[in-house]
Amino acid sequence: MEIKIGISDIPREVAIESDEDADVIEADLRESLSKSDGLFKVTDAKGRTVLVPTRSLAYLDLGQPNQRQVGFGRA
């Protein structure tokens, strides 16, 4: 699933491909927002971790679950 993270005062969004379920990501976000000094943590499909301070989090866009890729661009 593609996750787009908007960060305050940053013109570009951060785009991440993750294998996590949308419900799990949403629950993690809600937990992070409930903490006063929280960090939102998400891990991408390659195992890299992205941390975003919740005070600078503008939005989170959860895309559709990954579909099977078709064509010459498959990796």
C-alpha positions in Angstrom: 0.0 0.0 0.0 1.2 3.5 -0.8 1.3 5.9 2.2 1.7 9.6 1.6 2.7 11.7 4.6 2.3 15.5 4.5 4.6 17.4 6.9 3.9 21.0 7.9 6.1 23.6 6.2 7.5 21.0 3.8 6.3 21.5 0.2 6.7 17.8 -0.8 5.0 14.9 0.7 6.8 11.7 1.8 5.7 8.6 -0.2 6.3 5.1 1.3 5.3 1.7 0.0 4.4 -0.5 3.0 3.2 -4.1 3.5 1.2 -3.0 6.6 -2.6 -3.1 6.7 -4.4 0.3 6.6 -6.1 -0.5 9.9 -2.8 -1.2 11.7 -1.3 2.1 10.3 -4.3 4.0 11.4 -4.2 2.5 14.9 -0.4 3.4 15.2 -1.2 6.9 14.1 -4.0 7.3 16.6 -1.7 6.0 19.4 1.1 8.4 18.3 -1.2 11.4 18.3 -2.4 10.6 21.8 1.1 11.1 23.2 2.2 14.7 23.8 5.7 14.1 22.5 4.8 11.3 20.0 6.6 10.1 17.0 4.7 8.4 14.2 6.7 5.4 13.0 6.1 3.5 9.8 8.2 0.8 8.1 8.3 0.5 4.4 8.3 -2.7 2.3 12.1 -2.8 2.3 12.4 -2.6 6.1 13.4 1.0 6.4 11.8 3.0 9.2 10.5 6.6 8.9 9.8 8.6 12.0 7.7 11.8 11.9 7.1 14.0 14.9 3.3 14.1 15.3 3.4 17.9 16.0 4.5 18.5 12.4 2.3 15.9 10.8 -0.2 17.6 8.4 -1.9 14.6 6.9 -1.7 10.9 6.1 -3.0 9.5 2.9 -3.5 5.7 2.9 -3.7 4.4 -0.7 -5.2 1.3 -2.0 -3.6 -2.1 -1.1 -0.8 -3.2 -3.5 -2.1 -4.8 -6.7 -0.1 -7.3 -8.7 2.2 -5.4 -11.0 1.9 -6.2 -14.7 4.3 -5.3 -17.5 8.0 -4.9 -18.1 8.7 -2.7 -15.0 8.3 -5.5 -12.5 11.3 -5.9 -10.1 
